């Protein structure tokens, strides 16, 4: 904080002490605390002496607002995080009273969760050195902290768990020991050395061992006593205790980890046997955390963990069994015994329903009967099937020795399930017919199965299932009962299987024709979500396979002769803006290949362009207008990667594009949507890149300003630098430069950039400023001498309108001229073209009321706009003003004054600026 902040802080402290109620914005104190975190301990009190008096006053004055008291406790912890700060607070007799929870009980503030959170977070911040640990133990804070671990507030309970884990993990001993207590060599040497380094860095000494032992004993006893619920009302306590144990086992080192496992081994065994459904997932997290951290040579603890994991995969109820098996796979374990068992458990429901022999013909699963009984009930049936389907793609990518069947058979089972869901059980005669009624028409199962089918496309050995997959998916697309989400996922699965299958020649003509018919039907569906998904599908379909010989669009071969372009043209008239936007994007994807190949202009393209320009100028929704500009970006970048403007001037396609670009720039730069304007500037950047592609002094915007390149832009690996050219060659290049600059003016590129510079949206102004700087350094760099050719470049002019952005640019130029005049008396140069100096004399009074347009020299404008200073301002976010300690302190003072003013009406309080 600067000097002004230091002078304001005492007033803020007085306001906080005197306030009898909370500030209008209760996050302002958290923000203030954030600013204090840069300096901790005694340095914080030395920098801001008023804080000590503030803390003492709040601690003794129990009538303060709970939010202010909570902030004070957090601040106490921040200061006490170092030994010098801890000592200063103890000498003032503040620390003991601040963290005496009985003191806050008697004051009636402990019931507020805000204060309990402050108490916990203050302790957590403080517990970074041995003196704080001794204070923690002597004050017996472990007891209230363990009580808060099951607090009714989830935030308080979570904070208490994190703090308990922090105490045990931060201060844990540095020496590793084996099962017999003898320190191990080899691998443990490096781990022990790392632990010692960590402890030395935190300032912990061996003097803490006695205090630490007391904490370990207390927490271990609590874990042992509270893991198993005595009655159902204590299940919440067991859940929280398991969460704490999971945190500890995931990070504890020997010997702490071994001691914890030995302590809780029996209660964990009892929990597994009891089979509490609510505890399955947190219990598996504990077991798997212990399993992943244990190594095979660690005697008793490891054996306990192996036994527990085996029990979880054999003795629990079917629905819990599925969840436990899924947890094993999520952890990524690959051991043959437990992973193999988890795979069989997860495939069992699919095996039962579909009748596919996923688990082999000569095996009888021990859980089959109980799983069948569970599947006969609708709710557990759907839940178990969805968990199974979610894990199936992961299963098929496992090593073959862990799989009970080939992946292709799993694909067949998923397809059978999809057929059953749509009411066709003929493909599963061996399936459990009693379960069919639970999944028929279930949208949840259908969506999970389609997602699984999409993931299975990359599994080994499944390509032979392509025709069967297409058949089922087309049936789903044609099903009138399919909801929009199911149809969307069907399209996604179809595209995924097409993309991984390099050869679609095996796709029968009937399938192609059926797909074409269903797409034509769905593109006219009553539901806009379905139309949108269909249009998106048509666009992505174009990128699946390149058309053979380039004689037709990519989709025609896959849709049985049905061309997608006419369907997408119709979709441009759709009443829903999302569909119109998707249709425009799909058209760009569909036509991109013909643009890249330099194909002749089709009869449809002029009509498409006319419709797109109409949308850009008249559509009321921003989605479609953004898509239009992106369409032209795709067109321009696809074409420009193969041909240049000059070589393709005779091309009708290129002529149509270049004739349209001016309209797009004109309409896009004046759009009300900032994203449309940014996309318009991206199109202008592509025009600049192509226009100056041969000029040695040109640097692309992405190179010059270290910005990410536009995804459609053609990015060169060459680095461009500015060079000084002399002689005949220089004059030739500069003469060409004048022609290029004049062409950019005529296309509307310069006007679009100047318009964006004064736009009210920062991203637009920033992009425009960067491009203008690039243009300035290319066409009129200060390093070039004033040759005859450069004089020609300087005469290139552009038009500034009398209203809108033109008026703003003229105002900037006039102010710039005024500033320059104060520094020196500059003689005016007469010229046919009005330059920036003359702009200072135009319309001083009448300009704000409008006026005619004027012509200004492009180079003179670029030099006079002070673009570098403008870029510095635009690069800064609003945080440089509002996200500051000074702003925050001023806000607190202002808001508090208005909040406590007797004349303030409800709802009229000053709102604190949230940075």
HUKA-V569856 format. One record per pair of residues at least 12 apart in sequence whose ideal C-beta (glycine too) atoms are under 8 Angstrom apart, sorted by sequence separation. I is the first residue (numbers start at 1). J is the second residue. D is the distance in Angstrom with one decimal. If there is no record, write none. Layout:
i:j:d
I:J:D
I:J:D
//
This chain:
i:j:d
148:160:4.0
149:161:5.7
176:188:4.4
226:238:6.9
248:260:5.9
249:261:7.4
271:283:5.8
312:324:4.7
313:325:6.4
347:359:6.2
415:427:7.8
416:428:4.7
522:534:4.3
523:535:6.7
542:554:4.3
545:557:7.4
553:565:6.3
571:583:3.5
572:584:7.0
616:628:4.5
668:680:3.1
669:681:7.9
756:768:3.0
757:769:5.8
842:854:6.3
898:910:4.1
16:29:7.9
59:72:6.8
76:89:6.5
123:136:7.0
329:342:5.8
371:384:7.6
477:490:5.3
541:554:6.6
542:555:5.7
545:558:7.3
615:628:5.4
616:629:7.1
645:658:6.8
688:701:7.6
700:713:7.9
702:715:6.8
755:768:7.6
780:793:6.6
897:910:8.0
58:72:4.4
146:160:7.7
227:241:5.4
291:305:4.9
328:342:4.1
329:343:7.7
396:410:5.8
476:490:4.6
477:491:7.4
541:555:4.6
544:558:7.3
591:605:7.5
639:653:7.4
754:768:7.6
779:793:5.8
780:794:7.0
895:909:6.8
80:95:6.4
104:119:7.3
145:160:5.6
149:164:6.5
176:191:6.1
226:241:4.8
227:242:7.1
245:260:7.2
268:283:7.4
290:305:4.7
291:306:7.4
313:328:7.2
344:359:5.8
395:410:7.2
416:431:7.3
519:534:6.1
523:538:7.7
568:583:5.0
571:586:7.7
572:587:7.9
613:628:7.6
639:654:6.3
665:680:6.1
668:683:7.3
685:700:7.8
700:715:7.6
753:768:5.0
757:772:6.3
839:854:7.2
895:910:4.7
176:192:5.2
325:341:7.5
326:342:7.7
352:368:7.0
420:436:5.6
453:469:6.9
612:628:4.8
664:680:6.9
685:701:5.3
700:716:7.2
703:719:6.6
752:768:7.9
894:910:5.5
895:911:7.4
55:72:5.6
175:192:6.1
325:342:3.9
329:346:7.2
348:365:5.7
423:440:5.5
473:490:5.1
477:494:7.8
538:555:6.1
541:558:6.4
703:720:6.4
779:796:8.0
839:856:6.3
895:912:4.7
54:72:7.4
76:94:7.1
101:119:6.4
123:141:6.4
145:163:6.3
146:164:7.2
174:192:6.4
223:241:6.1
227:245:7.5
268:286:7.0
287:305:6.6
290:308:7.8
291:309:5.6
324:342:7.8
325:343:7.7
392:410:6.1
421:439:5.3
422:440:7.8
423:441:7.4
519:537:7.3
541:559:7.9
568:586:5.2
569:587:7.7
639:657:6.4
665:683:6.7
753:771:5.4
754:772:7.5
76:95:6.8
145:164:6.0
176:195:7.6
222:241:7.6
245:264:6.4
268:287:7.3
309:328:7.8
348:367:6.6
352:371:6.4
420:439:5.9
421:440:6.2
519:538:6.9
568:587:4.9
612:631:6.2
664:683:6.4
665:684:6.2
753:772:5.1
817:836:6.5
821:840:7.8
12:32:7.9
55:75:6.5
99:119:6.6
175:195:7.9
325:345:4.0
326:346:6.6
348:368:6.8
352:372:5.7
420:440:6.7
421:441:6.9
453:473:7.9
473:493:5.7
474:494:7.9
612:632:7.8
699:719:7.9
700:720:7.2
816:836:7.1
817:837:5.8
834:854:5.3
836:856:6.3
892:912:6.9
55:76:6.0
174:195:4.3
223:244:7.3
287:308:4.9
288:309:7.4
324:345:7.9
325:346:5.0
344:365:6.9
421:442:6.0
473:494:4.9
587:608:6.5
636:657:6.4
699:720:4.2
834:855:5.7
835:856:6.2
836:857:7.3
891:912:4.6
76:98:4.9
123:145:7.3
174:196:4.7
223:245:6.0
287:309:5.3
345:367:7.0
349:371:6.2
353:375:6.9
392:414:6.8
417:439:7.1
542:564:7.2
564:586:7.5
565:587:7.1
568:590:6.6
635:657:5.7
661:683:7.1
698:720:5.6
699:721:7.4
753:775:7.0
817:839:6.9
818:840:6.5
833:855:5.6
834:856:5.7
835:857:4.7
891:913:5.1
76:99:7.4
99:122:6.7
172:195:8.0
322:345:6.5
348:371:5.5
352:375:6.2
541:564:6.9
697:720:7.1
699:722:7.9
813:836:4.6
817:840:3.5
833:856:7.3
834:857:7.9
837:860:7.9
51:75:6.9
55:79:7.9
98:122:7.4
99:123:6.7
174:198:7.9
321:345:5.7
322:346:6.7
421:445:5.6
422:446:7.8
469:493:7.5
470:494:7.1
473:497:7.8
686:710:7.6
689:713:6.9
696:720:7.0
697:721:7.8
833:857:5.5
836:860:4.6
73:98:6.0
120:145:7.2
174:199:5.1
287:312:6.1
313:338:6.5
389:414:7.3
421:446:4.9
565:590:6.0
632:657:7.4
636:661:7.2
685:710:7.0
689:714:7.2
696:721:8.0
697:722:5.0
750:775:7.6
814:839:5.7
835:860:4.4
836:861:5.8
888:913:7.9
72:98:7.2
73:99:7.2
349:375:6.2
450:476:7.7
538:564:4.4
564:590:5.7
565:591:7.5
661:687:6.9
686:712:7.6
697:723:5.8
813:839:4.2
814:840:4.5
831:857:8.0
887:913:6.4
310:337:7.8
314:341:7.9
322:349:7.2
470:497:7.2
686:713:6.2
696:723:5.3
813:840:6.9
836:863:7.8
888:915:7.4
51:79:7.5
120:148:6.5
284:312:6.1
310:338:7.1
313:341:5.1
389:417:8.0
417:445:7.3
418:446:6.8
421:449:6.8
469:497:5.3
584:612:6.7
632:660:6.7
682:710:5.0
685:713:7.2
697:725:7.9
814:842:7.6
836:864:4.1
887:915:7.2
261:290:6.0
283:312:7.2
309:338:5.7
313:342:6.4
538:567:6.5
539:568:7.7
632:661:6.7
696:725:7.8
810:839:5.1
446:476:7.8
538:568:6.1
682:712:7.7
814:844:7.6
136:167:7.1
418:449:5.1
466:497:6.3
584:615:7.4
682:713:7.7
744:775:8.0
882:913:5.4
884:915:8.0
116:148:6.3
170:202:6.8
313:345:6.7
349:381:8.0
353:385:7.1
385:417:7.6
417:449:5.3
418:450:7.3
535:567:7.9
632:664:5.1
810:842:6.5
883:915:3.9
171:204:5.9
238:271:7.4
257:290:7.6
261:294:7.8
535:568:6.5
810:843:7.5
882:915:4.7
1:35:6.7
44:78:6.9
45:79:6.3
55:89:7.6
133:167:7.5
170:204:7.7
44:79:5.4
59:94:5.8
69:104:7.7
116:151:6.8
124:159:7.4
349:384:5.0
350:385:7.3
414:449:5.6
418:453:7.3
454:489:7.3
466:501:5.4
487:522:7.0
555:590:6.8
569:604:6.7
580:615:6.8
629:664:6.2
52:88:7.4
56:92:6.3
117:153:7.8
120:156:6.9
127:163:7.5
173:209:7.1
246:282:6.7
257:293:6.1
265:301:8.0
268:304:8.0
272:308:6.1
280:316:6.7
349:385:5.5
446:482:7.8
450:486:6.8
457:493:7.5
478:514:7.3
535:571:5.1
554:590:7.3
572:608:7.7
628:664:7.4
797:833:4.7
811:847:7.4
879:915:6.1
13:50:5.3
17:54:6.4
42:79:7.6
52:89:8.0
60:97:7.2
116:153:7.2
171:208:5.7
223:260:7.3
227:264:6.2
242:279:6.6
249:286:6.3
257:294:7.8
463:500:7.9
470:507:6.3
474:511:6.6
553:590:5.6
696:733:7.9
797:834:8.0
810:847:6.6
13:51:7.2
16:54:7.1
29:67:6.3
33:71:6.4
40:78:5.7
41:79:6.1
56:94:5.3
59:97:5.2
113:151:7.4
117:155:6.1
121:159:6.3
124:162:6.9
133:171:5.9
238:276:7.4
262:300:6.9
269:307:7.7
273:311:7.5
350:388:5.5
414:452:5.5
415:453:7.3
447:485:6.1
451:489:6.4
454:492:5.7
463:501:6.2
466:504:7.9
477:515:7.7
553:591:7.8
566:604:7.6
569:607:7.3
695:733:6.9
741:779:5.2
795:833:6.1
9:48:5.7
29:68:7.1
32:71:7.5
36:75:6.7
40:79:7.0
41:80:7.6
43:82:7.9
55:94:5.7
59:98:4.8
100:139:7.7
117:156:5.8
120:159:4.5
124:163:4.5
127:166:6.5
173:212:7.5
220:259:7.1
224:263:5.4
228:267:5.1
239:278:6.8
243:282:5.9
246:285:4.6
250:289:4.4
262:301:6.5
265:304:4.5
269:308:6.7
272:311:4.6
284:323:7.3
288:327:6.2
292:331:6.5
349:388:4.9
350:389:7.6
414:453:5.3
447:486:6.2
450:489:3.9
454:493:4.4
457:496:4.7
467:506:6.2
554:593:6.5
565:604:5.9
569:608:6.4
572:611:5.2
580:619:7.1
595:634:7.9
629:668:5.1
800:839:7.9
10:50:4.3
13:53:7.5
17:57:5.1
41:81:5.9
42:82:6.5
45:85:6.6
52:92:6.4
69:109:6.2
86:126:7.1
95:135:7.2
99:139:6.9
101:141:7.9
113:153:4.1
116:156:4.9
120:160:5.6
123:163:6.0
127:167:5.9
172:212:7.5
216:256:7.2
220:260:6.7
223:263:6.3
224:264:6.1
227:267:3.9
239:279:6.5
242:282:3.9
246:286:4.7
249:289:4.3
258:298:6.9
261:301:4.2
268:308:5.8
272:312:5.9
275:315:7.3
277:317:6.8
280:320:4.2
284:324:5.1
288:328:6.9
348:388:7.9
441:481:7.2
443:483:5.6
446:486:5.1
450:490:6.0
453:493:5.0
457:497:4.8
466:506:6.5
467:507:6.9
471:511:6.8
474:514:5.2
478:518:4.7
519:559:6.2
531:571:7.0
553:593:7.5
572:612:7.7
581:621:7.8
584:624:6.5
595:635:5.7
807:847:6.1
6:47:7.5
9:50:5.8
13:54:4.0
17:58:6.1
26:67:5.5
29:70:8.0
30:71:7.8
33:74:5.7
37:78:6.7
40:81:4.8
41:82:2.9
44:85:6.7
62:103:7.8
171:212:4.8
223:264:5.4
227:268:6.8
235:276:6.6
238:279:5.9
242:283:5.9
245:286:5.1
249:290:4.7
252:293:7.4
275:316:5.5
292:333:7.5
346:387:7.4
347:388:7.1
363:404:7.9
466:507:7.4
467:508:7.1
470:511:5.4
474:515:5.6
477:518:4.6
488:529:7.3
504:545:6.5
553:594:7.5
580:621:7.6
598:639:7.7
737:778:7.7
802:843:7.7
807:848:7.4
6:48:6.6
9:51:7.8
16:58:7.6
29:71:4.2
33:75:6.6
36:78:6.0
40:82:5.8
41:83:7.6
42:84:3.7
43:85:7.8
52:94:7.6
62:104:7.7
73:115:7.4
80:122:8.0
99:141:7.0
113:155:6.8
117:159:5.9
124:166:5.9
128:170:7.3
224:266:7.9
228:270:5.1
243:285:7.9
250:292:7.9
258:300:7.9
262:304:7.7
269:311:7.4
273:315:6.6
275:317:5.7
277:319:7.1
281:323:6.0
285:327:7.1
291:333:7.4
346:388:5.2
350:392:7.5
411:453:7.3
414:456:6.6
443:485:7.1
447:489:5.7
450:492:7.6
454:496:4.8
457:499:7.9
458:500:6.0
477:519:7.9
491:533:5.5
495:537:6.7
520:562:6.3
569:611:7.5
577:619:7.2
581:623:3.9
585:627:5.3
588:630:7.0
592:634:6.1
596:638:4.9
695:737:6.9
737:779:5.8
20:63:6.9
22:65:5.1
41:84:5.5
42:85:4.6
45:88:5.9
55:98:7.1
66:109:5.5
86:129:7.2
96:139:7.4
101:144:5.1
113:156:5.3
120:163:5.5
127:170:6.8
216:259:7.1
220:263:4.6
224:267:5.8
227:270:7.9
228:271:5.9
235:278:5.4
239:282:5.5
242:285:7.2
246:289:5.2
250:293:6.9
258:301:4.8
261:304:6.0
265:308:8.0
272:315:6.4
277:320:5.6
280:323:5.2
284:327:4.1
288:331:4.9
443:486:6.1
446:489:8.0
450:493:5.3
454:497:7.9
457:500:4.9
478:521:7.6
484:527:5.5
487:530:5.5
491:534:7.3
494:537:7.4
498:541:7.6
515:558:6.8
516:559:3.7
517:560:7.6
519:562:6.8
531:574:6.4
539:582:7.2
550:593:7.4
572:615:7.1
577:620:7.8
580:623:7.4
581:624:4.7
584:627:3.8
588:631:4.5
592:635:7.9
595:638:4.0
596:639:7.6
625:668:7.9
813:856:7.5
17:61:6.8
20:64:7.9
21:65:5.7
22:66:7.9
23:67:7.3
41:85:3.3
70:114:4.8
74:118:5.2
77:121:6.5
78:122:7.9
81:125:5.3
87:131:7.7
171:215:7.5
223:267:7.7
227:271:6.3
235:279:7.0
242:286:5.4
249:293:6.2
254:298:7.6
257:301:7.3
261:305:6.9
272:316:7.3
280:324:6.2
284:328:7.7
360:404:5.7
467:511:7.1
474:518:6.2
485:529:7.9
515:559:5.7
516:560:4.0
523:567:5.2
532:576:7.2
535:579:6.0
542:586:7.8
550:594:7.7
577:621:3.4
580:624:4.3
584:628:5.9
587:631:6.7
591:635:7.4
595:639:5.0
598:642:5.8
754:798:7.6
810:854:7.4
19:64:7.4
20:65:6.7
22:67:4.8
33:78:7.2
40:85:6.8
41:86:7.6
42:87:7.9
62:107:3.6
70:115:5.1
73:118:3.9
77:122:3.3
80:125:7.5
81:126:5.8
86:131:5.5
275:320:6.7
288:333:7.5
346:391:5.2
347:392:7.8
359:404:5.0
360:405:7.2
411:456:5.2
470:515:7.7
477:522:6.6
484:529:3.8
488:533:4.2
491:536:7.3
495:540:5.4
499:544:5.6
512:557:7.7
515:560:6.7
516:561:6.8
517:562:7.7
519:564:7.9
531:576:7.2
578:623:6.1
581:626:7.0
582:627:7.8
585:630:6.9
589:634:7.9
596:641:7.0
597:642:7.9
598:643:6.2
645:690:6.5
695:740:7.9
802:847:7.3
1:47:7.7
19:65:5.7
22:68:7.8
42:88:5.6
62:108:7.9
66:112:4.1
69:115:5.6
72:118:7.4
73:119:5.4
76:122:5.2
77:123:6.3
80:126:4.2
82:128:7.6
83:129:5.3
86:132:6.1
228:274:7.3
281:327:6.7
321:367:6.3
346:392:7.5
358:404:6.4
359:405:7.2
410:456:6.9
484:530:5.1
487:533:5.8
491:537:4.2
495:541:6.9
498:544:4.6
512:558:6.2
514:560:7.5
516:562:3.5
528:574:7.5
532:578:5.3
536:582:5.2
539:585:5.7
540:586:7.9
543:589:6.1
547:593:7.0
577:623:5.0
581:627:4.2
584:630:7.7
585:631:7.3
588:634:4.3
592:638:5.1
596:642:6.2
625:671:6.2
633:679:6.7
640:686:6.9
644:690:7.0
645:691:7.8
754:800:7.7
759:805:7.7
1:48:7.9
17:64:6.8
62:109:6.6
67:114:5.6
70:117:6.2
71:118:6.7
74:121:5.1
75:122:7.8
77:124:6.8
78:125:5.2
81:128:5.1
82:129:7.1
168:215:6.6
229:276:7.2
358:405:4.9
487:534:8.0
498:545:7.3
512:559:6.4
513:560:3.5
520:567:6.7
523:570:7.4
528:575:7.9
532:579:4.9
535:582:4.4
539:586:2.8
542:589:4.8
546:593:6.7
550:597:5.5
577:624:5.3
580:627:7.6
584:631:5.3
588:635:6.9
609:656:6.2
613:660:6.7
616:663:7.9
626:673:6.8
629:676:5.9
636:683:6.6
751:798:6.4
758:805:5.2
803:850:5.4
806:853:6.4
817:864:7.5
16:64:7.8
66:114:4.9
70:118:2.9
73:121:7.4
74:122:5.2
77:125:3.4
81:129:7.8
83:131:5.6
167:215:5.6
168:216:6.6
347:395:7.1
357:405:7.1
411:459:7.3
512:560:3.8
513:561:7.7
519:567:7.2
523:571:6.5
528:576:4.1
531:579:5.0
535:583:4.9
538:586:5.1
539:587:7.4
542:590:4.4
605:653:7.0
616:664:6.7
625:673:6.2
692:740:6.7
750:798:4.8
751:799:7.4
757:805:7.9
802:850:5.4
803:851:7.9
813:861:6.9
816:864:5.1
19:68:6.4
66:115:4.8
69:118:6.7
70:119:7.8
73:122:4.0
77:126:4.3
86:135:7.6
318:367:6.2
346:395:6.6
407:456:7.0
410:459:7.7
484:533:6.8
495:544:6.5
512:561:7.9
536:585:7.8
539:588:7.6
540:589:6.8
550:599:7.2
626:675:5.3
630:679:5.8
633:682:6.0
637:686:5.9
644:693:7.8
691:740:4.9
755:804:7.7
802:851:3.8
816:865:7.3
76:126:7.5
321:371:7.9
415:465:7.6
528:578:6.8
532:582:5.2
536:586:6.5
539:589:4.1
542:592:7.2
598:648:7.7
601:651:7.7
606:656:6.3
613:663:5.5
617:667:5.2
622:672:7.9
626:676:5.3
629:679:4.0
633:683:5.2
636:686:5.3
640:690:5.2
734:784:7.7
755:805:4.1
758:808:4.0
802:852:5.3
816:866:6.4
17:68:7.6
74:125:6.9
81:132:7.9
168:219:6.3
358:409:6.3
411:462:5.1
507:558:7.4
509:560:6.7
528:579:5.8
535:586:5.2
539:590:6.3
542:593:6.9
600:651:8.0
601:652:4.0
605:656:6.5
609:660:5.4
613:664:7.3
616:667:4.8
622:673:3.9
625:676:5.0
629:680:5.6
632:683:5.9
636:687:7.6
738:789:7.1
745:796:6.5
754:805:6.4
758:809:6.4
802:853:5.4
813:864:5.6
16:68:5.0
80:132:6.4
167:219:8.0
314:366:7.5
318:370:4.9
343:395:5.4
357:409:7.6
358:410:6.5
407:459:4.1
538:590:7.0
600:652:6.8
601:653:4.2
616:668:6.7
691:743:6.8
737:789:7.7
741:793:6.3
745:797:7.5
754:806:7.9
757:809:7.4
801:853:4.8
802:854:7.7
809:861:7.3
813:865:7.3
317:370:7.4
318:371:4.6
356:409:6.1
407:460:6.0
408:461:5.4
412:465:6.9
415:468:5.9
419:472:6.5
422:475:7.0
598:651:7.2
600:653:6.8
622:675:6.7
626:679:6.0
629:682:7.9
633:686:6.6
691:744:5.9
734:787:6.6
745:798:4.8
800:853:6.0
812:865:6.2
381:435:6.2
385:439:6.6
407:461:5.6
408:462:5.2
411:465:4.8
415:469:6.7
418:472:5.4
422:476:6.9
504:558:6.8
599:653:7.2
613:667:7.2
622:676:6.4
629:683:6.2
735:789:4.9
738:792:4.5
742:796:5.0
758:812:7.5
799:853:5.1
800:854:5.5
16:71:7.6
164:219:6.3
318:373:7.7
319:374:6.0
343:398:6.9
358:413:5.9
406:461:6.0
407:462:5.5
598:653:7.7
601:656:6.2
616:671:7.8
722:777:6.5
734:789:3.5
738:793:4.4
741:796:4.7
754:809:5.5
799:854:7.3
800:855:7.5
318:374:4.3
356:412:5.9
382:438:6.7
389:445:7.6
408:464:6.5
412:468:7.4
419:475:7.9
688:744:7.2
731:787:6.0
733:789:8.0
734:790:5.6
737:793:5.5
799:855:5.6
800:856:5.7
809:865:7.6
317:374:7.8
347:404:6.8
356:413:4.1
375:432:6.9
381:438:4.3
382:439:7.1
408:465:5.8
411:468:8.0
415:472:5.0
422:479:5.9
687:744:6.8
730:787:6.8
731:788:6.8
732:789:7.8
735:792:6.3
738:795:7.7
798:855:7.0
195:253:6.2
347:405:7.8
376:434:5.5
381:439:6.9
386:444:6.2
390:448:6.4
411:469:7.2
418:476:7.0
595:653:7.3
731:789:4.3
734:792:7.3
738:796:5.7
797:855:4.4
798:856:6.5
339:398:7.3
343:402:5.8
354:413:4.6
376:435:6.3
386:445:6.5
389:448:4.1
393:452:6.1
422:481:7.6
722:781:5.8
724:783:5.4
725:784:7.3
726:785:7.4
730:789:7.2
734:793:6.0
797:856:6.1
343:403:6.7
344:404:5.9
350:410:7.7
356:416:6.3
372:432:6.4
375:435:4.6
378:438:4.4
382:442:5.9
385:445:5.6
389:449:5.6
392:452:4.7
396:456:6.1
498:558:7.4
687:747:6.4
724:784:6.4
797:857:5.4
798:858:5.3
319:380:5.1
326:387:5.3
343:404:6.9
355:416:7.6
377:438:7.6
390:451:7.6
397:458:7.8
688:749:6.7
722:783:6.3
724:785:7.6
796:857:7.1
797:858:6.4
191:253:6.9
318:380:7.6
322:384:5.0
329:391:5.3
340:402:5.0
351:413:7.3
354:416:4.1
376:438:7.5
382:444:5.8
386:448:4.5
389:451:7.2
390:452:7.2
393:455:3.0
397:459:6.5
687:749:5.2
795:857:6.8
796:858:5.1
339:402:5.7
347:410:7.4
350:413:5.0
354:417:5.6
372:435:7.6
375:438:7.1
382:445:5.9
385:448:7.2
389:452:4.3
392:455:7.3
393:456:5.7
396:459:3.9
397:460:8.0
707:770:7.0
794:857:5.9
796:859:7.3
798:861:7.4
319:383:6.6
323:387:6.6
326:390:7.3
334:398:7.4
350:414:7.4
353:417:6.3
392:456:6.8
396:460:7.6
319:384:5.9
322:387:5.0
326:391:5.4
329:394:5.7
334:399:7.4
336:401:6.9
393:458:7.8
684:749:4.8
705:770:4.6
794:859:4.8
188:254:7.7
318:384:7.0
322:388:6.7
325:391:7.9
329:395:7.2
336:402:6.8
354:420:7.2
393:459:7.1
396:462:7.9
704:770:7.1
793:859:6.3
794:860:7.1
350:417:6.6
353:420:6.9
334:402:7.5
684:752:5.0
705:773:7.8
684:753:6.2
701:770:5.5
704:773:7.1
705:774:7.9
701:771:5.6
704:774:5.2
681:752:6.7
146:218:7.6
356:428:7.7
680:752:6.0
681:753:7.2
129:202:7.2
130:203:7.2
142:215:6.2
146:219:7.5
355:428:4.9
641:714:5.2
701:774:5.4
704:777:7.5
128:202:6.3
129:203:5.0
130:204:5.8
134:208:7.5
137:211:4.4
181:255:7.8
354:428:4.9
355:429:6.7
356:430:7.9
640:714:6.5
700:774:7.5
128:203:7.6
129:204:7.0
130:205:5.8
133:208:5.3
136:211:7.6
143:218:7.8
353:428:7.5
355:430:3.0
637:712:4.2
681:756:5.4
699:774:6.3
142:218:4.8
146:222:5.2
178:254:7.7
355:431:3.7
637:713:6.1
680:756:7.8
698:774:7.5
130:207:5.8
134:211:5.3
137:214:5.3
142:219:7.1
176:253:6.3
177:254:5.9
354:431:5.1
355:432:7.4
633:710:7.4
637:714:6.0
130:208:4.4
133:211:4.9
137:215:6.5
176:254:4.5
177:255:4.6
353:431:5.5
634:712:5.6
699:777:7.2
780:858:7.9
133:212:6.8
136:215:7.6
161:240:6.6
165:244:6.3
169:248:7.0
176:255:7.0
179:258:7.3
352:431:7.5
353:432:5.8
633:712:4.9
669:748:7.8
677:756:6.2
699:778:7.8
779:858:7.2
780:859:3.8
164:244:5.9
168:248:6.0
172:252:6.6
175:255:7.8
352:432:5.2
697:777:7.2
698:778:4.7
779:859:6.3
130:211:7.6
172:253:6.2
177:258:7.8
697:778:5.6
133:215:7.7
161:243:5.8
165:247:4.2
169:251:5.3
173:255:6.9
353:435:5.2
630:712:7.8
665:747:6.8
666:748:5.4
669:751:7.1
677:759:6.3
685:767:8.0
780:862:6.1
157:240:5.8
161:244:4.9
165:248:5.6
169:252:6.5
173:256:7.1
352:435:6.9
353:436:7.6
665:748:4.1
669:752:4.2
681:764:6.9
688:771:6.5
695:778:6.4
776:859:7.8
779:862:7.6
780:863:6.5
168:252:7.2
172:256:4.7
662:746:7.7
665:749:6.5
668:752:7.4
677:761:7.0
697:781:6.6
162:247:7.4
662:747:5.3
666:751:7.6
670:755:7.0
674:759:7.6
678:763:5.6
682:767:7.6
150:236:6.3
161:247:6.5
165:251:7.6
353:439:7.0
661:747:6.1
662:748:4.8
665:751:7.4
666:752:7.7
669:755:4.5
678:764:5.8
681:767:4.6
685:771:5.8
688:774:6.9
692:778:5.6
776:862:3.9
150:237:4.7
661:748:7.8
665:752:4.5
669:756:6.4
674:761:3.9
677:764:4.6
681:768:5.8
684:771:6.6
688:775:6.6
775:862:6.5
776:863:6.8
168:256:6.7
658:747:7.8
674:763:6.3
678:767:5.8
150:240:5.2
674:764:5.5
681:771:6.5
772:862:6.4
149:240:5.4
776:867:6.5
149:241:7.5
772:865:7.2
773:867:5.0
149:244:6.5
772:867:5.5
773:868:7.0
769:867:5.8
773:871:6.5
769:870:5.3
770:871:6.8
769:871:4.9
765:870:7.8
766:871:7.6
769:874:5.6
754:861:7.5
750:858:6.1
757:865:7.2
766:874:4.3
765:874:5.2
766:875:6.8
762:874:6.1
745:858:6.6
757:870:7.2
762:877:7.8
741:858:6.3
178:297:7.9
179:298:6.2
180:299:8.0
83:203:7.4
178:298:7.2
179:299:3.5
178:299:7.5
179:300:6.0
179:301:7.6
670:804:7.7
35:885:4.8
32:885:7.9
35:888:7.1
32:888:6.1
31:888:5.6
32:889:7.7
28:888:6.6
32:892:7.4
28:891:6.6
28:892:5.5
25:891:7.8
28:895:7.6
23:892:6.5
25:895:6.8
24:895:5.0
23:895:6.0
23:896:6.2
24:899:5.6
16:892:7.8
23:899:6.8
12:889:5.3
15:892:6.7
19:896:6.2
8:886:7.2
15:893:6.2
21:899:7.7
5:885:4.7
9:889:6.6
12:892:5.5
5:886:5.2
8:889:4.5
12:893:6.2
15:896:4.7
19:900:7.2
4:886:5.8
8:890:7.2
11:893:6.3
2:885:7.7
1:885:4.6
2:886:7.0
5:889:6.0
28:912:5.0
31:915:7.1
1:886:7.7
8:893:7.2
24:909:4.7
24:910:6.8
25:911:6.9
24:911:6.3
25:912:3.5
27:914:6.6
24:912:5.8
23:912:6.8
25:914:6.5
//
